[in-house]
Amino acid sequence: MDGSGAREAIDSGPLIDEGRIRIVDLELDTEHARFIDFAARLADDGEAITGAIAVESDWAIGTDDRAAIRFFAQRCPQLQIVSSLELLKHWAEETQSAAADLAHALRWMHVRGRSQPHRTHALFDWWHANYS
């Protein structure tokens, strides 16, 4: 980690091949209608398309965008929203990762992902305790 925050390419091919990631797109008319509705209210088309597909497919979404989280919590309370910290915590617990590996992953999330949890995030104390 060089601290520059520069973007780097990630090869998602193996994750797709293993079935851990699935590439999807708007297919149903109801997904298209939800996307148009969500996009008109959200600043990010990515969040809008993700939410539209997730709602129609009864899937969860992963986002740290606080505006999108508020929007979906109000408009689609049945939608499960998972944060990056929740995903990292799950990974750390499931793999029983070493403290140094967890700290490294959290630093990468902060520097490379340009993401830091808000102090009101439920896992902020966990992040702070494991970051260093």
N, C-alpha and C positions, 0 to 999 in steps of 0.2 A: 504494500500500500504506500503510494508515494505522497499522499496527502493533497494531490492536485485536484482531486474530484473530477478528473477527466473521464469521459465516457470510454468504455471499452466494449468490444463485441463479446457476446456470450453465445456459445454454441449450444443451443437448446435441442439440437437434433437427438442426442442420446435420451433426454428426458421425454421427448415425443415418442421415440422408438420404444421406450420402456412403458409407455402409457401413463406416465406421471403428469404430462401436460397434454392437453387436447386443444387443437386449434379449431375454433368455432367462429361462426359469423351469423348475422341476422338471417334467419330462414323463414320464420313464420310471419304472417301478417300482423299478428299481435305483438311480436318482437319489434317489428318496424314501427308500429304505432306507439309503443312505449318509448322507443328510442327517440322519436320525434318529440314526444311530450317531455321526456327527461332532458334532452339536449336544449330545449327552449328554456329550461330552468337552471341548468348546470353550466358552468363555464368550461367544462371539459367533456368533449365528445367521447373520450375513452371511458370515463366514468359512466356516461349515459348509455353507451352500447353495452358495457359490462353489466350494468344494472338491469337493462332491458332483457338481456339473455338470461341472467340469473333469476329474475322474477318469474319469467315464463317457464324456465326449466326447473324451478325449485332448487336452485343451487345457492351456495354462499358466494360472497365476493371478498376479495382482499383489497383493502384501501386504507391509506392513512390521511386522505383528504378530508379535513374536518367539515368542510361545507357539504361534501357528498355524503358523509356519514350522517349529518343532521338531516339532510334532504331525504335520504332513504329511510332513516328511522321514523320520520314523520309520514312519508308517503307509502312506504312498504314495510310496515313493522314486522312482517313475517320473514323478511330477508335477513339472513345471518350475515353479519359484517365481521370480518377478521382483520386485525391489524398486522403489520409486519412484526411487531414485537410478539404478538401471540404466536405467529408462525415460528419465529426464532426460539421462543420459549418451548414450544412443542418439540421442535427439532432437538434442542438441548436436553430436554427430559427423555425423549425417546432414544436418542443415541448415547445418552450419558456422556455428553461431550466434556472434555477437559475444560477447566476454567479459562485457560489461556486461549483455547479455540473459540469459546463463547465470546470472550472479550474481543478477540480479533474480528469475529463476525459482526458484533455490535459496532465496532469502530468502522468497519466497511460500510455498514448500513448508514452510519452517520456521515462519513466522508464521501464515499462513492455514491451512495443513494441520496445524499443531501437531505437526510431525514433525521430528526431528533424528536423524541416524543414530547408532547406538551406536558407540563408539570401536573396537569389534571388527569393524564392518561392513567388508567388502572394499573399499568405495569411500569410506571415511571420509576418508582423506588427500586424495582427489580432491575431495570435498565441501569440505573445509577450505580447500584451495588455491583453489577457484573461488568460494567463498561471498562473500568480501569484494570 
